[in-house]
Amino acid sequence: MEIAIAITLGITEVAKRIGLKERYAPVVALLVGLLSVYLTVEGASINELIVDGITVGLSAMGLWSGTKALAGK
């Protein structure tokens, strides 16, 4: 799941750099997190996929905001 967090963070950042408004970044992170878990996890129920996808999206958002806060930006 760690790789899904990194991929989600990277895709969200790319989307922001090509013009996505900052306020839509959390929605994109959640959607990318759901998609990445759906594509990489086999044999899980739909409920597990949704929870894991939301966890990945929220983790990517938290990693980004935590890093930004530490950098003082």
DAZI-V148620 format. One record per backbone hydrogen bond with DSSP energy under -0.5 kcal/mol. NH is the residue of the N-H (numbers start at 1). CO is the residue of the C=O. If there is no record, write none. Layout:
nh=NH co=CO
nh=NH co=CO
//
This chain:
nh=5 co=1
nh=6 co=2
nh=7 co=3
nh=8 co=4
nh=9 co=5
nh=10 co=6
nh=11 co=7
nh=12 co=8
nh=13 co=9
nh=14 co=10
nh=15 co=11
nh=16 co=12
nh=17 co=13
nh=18 co=14
nh=19 co=16
nh=20 co=15
nh=24 co=21
nh=25 co=22
nh=28 co=24
nh=29 co=25
nh=30 co=26
nh=31 co=27
nh=32 co=28
nh=33 co=29
nh=34 co=30
nh=35 co=31
nh=36 co=32
nh=37 co=33
nh=38 co=34
nh=39 co=35
nh=40 co=36
nh=41 co=37
nh=42 co=40
nh=49 co=45
nh=50 co=46
nh=51 co=47
nh=52 co=48
nh=53 co=49
nh=54 co=50
nh=55 co=51
nh=56 co=52
nh=57 co=53
nh=58 co=54
nh=59 co=55
nh=60 co=56
nh=61 co=57
nh=62 co=58
nh=63 co=59
nh=64 co=60
nh=65 co=61
nh=66 co=62
nh=67 co=63
nh=68 co=64
nh=69 co=65
nh=70 co=66
nh=71 co=67
nh=72 co=68
nh=73 co=68
//
